């Protein structure tokens, strides 16, 4: 399973995705804390914080890319260890990506036009449906 994009996690944690995004963020929090044998502030055997603690850390500073990346890695690790969690996370991810319009691989892109005169230039990403320019 590919990691959840860190920029998607930051957008949901910061509240920039609106009420639906806040709902998704709360659902992620509930998902990572639902297993009775896991404590949200626990530390794993390798010394890394448990996923629930990483969610809380991103809550504290939603603009911290390193925290978001650690959370994405933690979610992927737990998904590899727990098939039921992986299935629930995959469903959550599909819904979150639909809400935000983010792709599975992240949201960064670079487009540049240089030299000469251009007419009718359109930049787009993740188009679902037709585009009519004329």
LINWO-V696587 format. One record per residue. N is the residue number from 1. PSI is psi in whole degrees, 0 to 359 (999 if undefined). OMEGA is omega as a letter, one per 40 degrees, with the letter a starting at -180 (NA if undefined). Layout:
n->{N,N}
psi->{PSI,PSI}
omega->{OMEGA,OMEGA}
This chain:
n->{1,2,3,4,5,6,7,8,9,10,11,12,13,14,15,16,17,18,19,20,21,22,23,24,25,26,27,28,29,30,31,32,33,34,35,36,37,38,39,40,41,42,43,44,45,46,47,48,49,50,51,52,53,54,55,56,57,58,59,60,61,62,63,64,65,66,67,68,69,70,71,72,73,74,75,76,77,78,79,80,81,82,83,84,85,86,87,88,89,90,91,92,93,94,95,96,97,98,99,100,101,102,103,104,105,106,107,108,109,110,111,112,113,114,115,116,117,118,119,120,121,122,123,124,125,126,127,128,129,130,131,132,133,134}
psi->{130,147,151,137,132,323,330,315,319,319,318,320,327,345,6,348,11,196,321,322,320,321,317,320,318,324,324,317,314,321,314,341,1,335,123,338,2,134,137,332,11,164,136,170,330,7,352,146,149,158,320,322,325,324,314,322,321,330,321,324,89,348,1,103,325,320,317,318,320,321,315,317,318,319,317,319,313,324,322,331,338,100,324,319,318,318,314,321,321,319,315,317,317,315,319,319,327,319,313,344,13,152,165,331,2,178,13,145,159,124,139,139,131,152,136,191,131,149,144,54,132,126,136,167,142,56,127,89,187,159,128,115,5,999}
omega->{i,i,i,a,a,a,i,i,i,a,a,a,a,a,a,i,i,a,i,i,i,i,i,i,i,i,i,i,i,i,a,a,a,a,a,a,a,i,a,a,a,i,i,i,a,i,i,i,i,a,i,i,i,i,i,i,i,i,a,i,a,a,a,a,a,i,a,i,i,i,i,i,i,i,i,i,a,i,i,a,a,a,i,i,a,i,i,i,i,i,i,a,i,i,a,a,i,a,a,a,a,i,a,a,a,a,a,i,i,i,a,i,i,i,i,i,i,i,i,i,i,i,i,i,i,i,i,a,a,i,i,a,a,NA}
